[in-house]
């Protein structure tokens, strides 16, 4: 059985790292969009809007990429937003 990252830290006498520090949860759009760059893209394959959970296909939609760099390969998280939801998020100040 493979041991997790925080399990190894506890075993070595260190405190575990909370998941909120390096992994935004699904409902934290303000933090995600402050670090990501949303761009208007052509949605060729079926994608689901992150906010409304509506399926988008063959339409223009916003794609936000959040790149985390560190030791090793960079991790890229991608979220898709419909035009209506992105306008609402921008009006709310996200």
N, C-alpha and C positions, 0 to 999 in steps of 0.2 A: 504494500500500500504506500503510495507516494505521500510524503509529508508536505504540507502547505508552507508558504513563505512565513506567515506569522507563527506557525508551530515551530519552525526552526529558530526564529528569533526568541521565542519564549524559552526554548530548550537551552539556548546559549546565554540566558539571563538578561536579555534585552526586552524592552517593552514592545508590544505589537504595534504596527503602523495601522491607524484607522483607514478604512477603505475610502472615506470621504476625501482624504488628502490627495490621492492619486487617481481616483476613479469617480467622475461625476455620476450621480444617479440619474435615472431616466426623467425625473421631473425638474431637474435643475437646469432649465434652459438659459437663465441669466448668466450663470458661470460658463456654460458651454459656449454660448454665442459671444461672450466677451473675449474668448480665446480663439474662436473659430472665425473663418472668413466665409460668409455665405455668398455664393455666386449663382446667378441664374443660369440653369443648365437645361438642356433638352433631355427629358426623361424618356429614354428609349425602351427600357425594360420596366416591368411593373415594380413600383416602389410604394411604400406606405408612408404617409405623412406622419411625422413624429408626434405632432400635437393632436390632430383630429383622427388619426388612424384610418384615414380614407386612402383608397388605392389610387395611385396616379399612374397613367400610362400614356405615352405619346403626347406629352404636353410639356410646357415649360414649368419648371419647379426650381426651388432653391436648394442647393446642396451645400451643406456646411461641413468642412473638414477640420478636425482638431488633431494636430500632430503633437505627440509627446515624444521628446527626444531624451536620451539618457545613454547609459552604457549599453551598447548593443544596437540593434536595429530600431528605428523609430516606429512607434505605434500610431496608426491613423484610425480615428473614429469618425464615421460619417453619419450624418443625419440628413434626411430629406424633409423639406417643408413645402407645403402648397403655397401658391401665391397669396391666397386669402389669409392663411395663418401667419405668413411672414409679415404681411402688412399689419395685422393685429399686434404681433410681437414688436414691430418697430414703433407702432403708436404707443405701446405700453412702456417703451424705453429699453427694450432688451437689445 
